Amino acid sequence: MRRTKFRLTSGSSAAAGKLMQDGISSTQLLQMLLQREKLLYQNYPLSLAQGEGMIGWRERNRECAWMCAAARRIGLEMDAASLAVSIFDRVVTSVRIPGKYVNCVAVGSLSIAKKLCEDHEEDAPVFLGRLRLEYSAQELKRMELKILQVLGWDAHLPNLNRFVECLLSELEATFLLPSIKKHMDFLLCDSTLTSNFRWSVLALSTVSLLVEATNKHWQYPINSLARLCKIPMSEVNRCRVKISNLWSRHMLPMPSTFHMLADLDDQDSDMDVDSPLTYDQSTHPPAPSSEASEYITSPVPRALQPTPC
């Protein structure tokens, strides 16, 4: 099998850097990610623990939107935001999370992802200050420890960005990744997609739309990738439709040749932490009743209040 050099186009994580140094090809890395995904995510669709005062999909989407916007504010690349969402989802689908602690879980997930994806660390007070958060360093540390305990002390989770990078590397087209950063944000923040499709399926469907915009013979390479990943094309096609509908709802342009060549960095700067992504709530349960509101604290990202972790 031809060995393809794997090129990361966003921030460098320690694990990815070691794999590259060891001469691991993109095909081998892709297979490792698929095996990990199969082991960790056996039951789909995902579900949240139910109960009075527990978070719902609407709260999950809000916090994921906050993490994506916060990552941009402090200059993190898409790999950190994508890993943070993967960590957050793993936690909220594994244990019951009261609504008043959900933002603290999101902050802890982003902090762990930042440490794994960045070459340098910064003190917790500096990290919290850059995000204008009022949590204490001790609260953040306690939450990080609880998250790592839930993850079995292994936070290098498969995530959307890693799969997309591997798939584009297989096609020798990693240069296309920056052109869909904003599109990936919306995928990460929509639970109708993330709870029903594995990261590998979401990634392959996204890449298929990307390749379709640049090559009218897109079916052949995508079918080859689907066989390599052992993903039925019927599932990919079903996911493609939902992704296209999501992008249309948010008035995002479908990938095109012109769009690939355009510089979207200035557009990304328009979306800061004070203007988090929006998402469709029509398919999610209604907001908690007033009877449960006394047990739920939902701090908004703009003015977070410290809560015990």
Salt bridges, closest charged atoms under 4 A:
ASP22 OD2 - LYS18 NZ 3.00
GLU63 OE2 - ARG62 NH2 2.69
GLU77 OE1 - LYS181 NZ 3.24
ASP89 OD2 - ARG60 NH2 2.68
GLU122 OE2 - LYS114 NZ 3.62
GLU122 OE1 - ARG130 NH1 3.02
GLU144 OE1 - LYS115 NZ 3.04
ASP154 OD2 - ARG36 NH1 3.11
GLU172 OE2 - ARG2 NH1 3.06
ASP185 OD2 - ARG72 NH1 2.41
ASP190 OD2 - ARG249 NH2 3.67
GLU212 OE1 - ARG240 NH2 2.86
GLU235 OE1 - ARG198 NH2 3.64
ASP274 OD2 - ARG73 NH2 3.51
ASP274 OD2 - ARG132 NH2 2.81
ASP280 OD2 - ARG249 NE 3.66
